[in-house]
Amino acid sequence: MASGTSITIFLPDGNPDGVRLVFKSHWTGIAVASPRSRYTEARVARPELRQPGVYLLVGPAEDAKYEARIYVGEGEDPRMRLDAHHGNKDFWNRFVVFTSFGQALNKATIRYLEARLLQLVAAAERAELDNGNAPGLPPLSEPEVADAESFLADMLVIYPILGVNVFEPLAQAASPTRLHLEGPSASGEGAETDDGFVVFTGTLARAETVASMPGWAANLRESLEESGVLIPVEGGASLRHRPGPRHEGPSCDHRSASARVGRPRG
């Protein structure tokens, strides 16, 4: 069982929708998170962006089966990279930079962190990657790897606090309140998890819908079919949920049910 820890979020301009600085107790790291609209101000005001670090660009996914589209990068002066992305990448609407006090992160360490984040995103399969290639892990000594992995572990505690949940796969684990769906040519299971509502592998959706199906459910259903989450099965009466659990947002049980039975659900 993980031990408790203290996280501090500081708003340098008092605006909860602006730049946020995140600190963790007994840790030399610091996260700088900001909407893209505040980048030009942050690059001047925040000295942390001039220190070696690893950064994340986050935006909406093009494919509905993913939660976000991201780009992972590193830089000895992240502003130089972020300046370039601000001009040539359109997808992102916010960024997160991790650095440390006293420039404790060197070039080899931030390259290692970048490579590990890319590995985790690829394994979790929850986000589209905007990176064109995935660099290999740089050669580090055993103590250096241990230090980098320790720093990474603290980063992974902070990312979800900032609304980034793409580094760990959705677990199809037992839930105290697993919900069951049964209907004409439709059946399945789902559960509320820490990540929101998750639909489990093996769920079947009814192929035909009714005219009274709500518009929001029809839109969700259409996106699920277009993205390949729901696949036709032999016989044509049902659509099968693709392998792997599917995250569909917070408190989304009745919406997920309506999209799969093809009619209103209470």
Secondary structure, DSSP 8 states (H G I E B T S, - for coil): ------EEEE-TTS-TTS-EEEEETT--EEEEEEEGGGHHHHHHH-GGGGSSEEEEEEE--SSTTSSEEEEEEEESSHHHHHHHHHHH--S-SEEEEEEEGGG---HHHHHHHHHHHHHHHHHHT-EEE--S---------HHHHHHHHHHHHHHHHHGGGGT---SS-------TTEEEEEETTEEEEEEEETTEEEE-TT-EEES---TTS-HHHHHHHHHHHHTTSEEE-TTSSEEEE-SS-EE--TT-HHHHHHHHHTS---
